[in-house]
């Protein structure tokens, strides 16, 4: 695993913690976190996100929750699948 991948992997739980309670659902919190991550420069436009499986593992949530959050962002044109 590269240094960048490890740094990125460590970043997600800290970022997600900032968005706990911002939405009534985990999907909403994850969507808010991902949008904020781009807006604040934590992620560059066009930068690849971790896979849904890895993101679910890192954040301790189901892959279905992550997949639905990512799909909602893709439906709005905010990410490309």
N, C-alpha and C positions, 0 to 999 in steps of 0.2 A: 504494500500500500504506500502511495506517495505521501510526502509531507502535506501537500495541499489537501489530499483526500482525508487525512487524519484531522487536519485543522477544520475542514468543512464538517466532518462527522461530529466533532466536539462542539461546533457552533450551534447546531440545530436544537439540542435540548435547552441551551441557555436562551436562545431566541424564543422558543416555544413557551418557556416559563413566563416571559414577559407578556404573553397573550392569553394566559389562563384567565378565564372568566370574562373575556371580551365579547364572547358570543355564547349563546345558549348551548351550542353543540361543539364537539371536538372538531368536526369538519369546518365549522365557521372559524374557530380559533386557528386552525391550520391555514385556511385560506387567508385570513387576516395577516398571519405571520409571513406567509410567502409574498404577499403583495408588499408588505412593509419592508421585507428584506431587499426587494428590488428598489423600492422608492428611496431607501436610506443608503443604498450602495453596498449592502452586504453581499448582494449578488449582482453581477453585471448582466445587462440585457444580453440574451443569447447564451448565458452560462448554463451548462447542464445541471439539472437537479439530480439528487440521488434517485435511484430506482424506488418505486413504491414499496417494495419489500424491505429495502435497506432503511428508508425513511420511517417505515412503521416500526422496525426493530429498534432504531435509535430513539424514537419518541415513545416507545412502549404502548403503541396503539395497534388496532387491527389494520391489516392491509386494506380491507374493504373501506374503512374510514378514510385512509390516505388516498386511495384510488378515487373515491367519490369527490374528495376535496380537489384533487388535481383535475378531474374531469370537469368540475364546475368552473375552474379557472380556464381550462381549454375551451369550454363552451362560450366563455365571454371573450375569447381571443387574447387572454392575458399570458398564456403559455402555449407552447406548441408541443403536441405529443409526439 
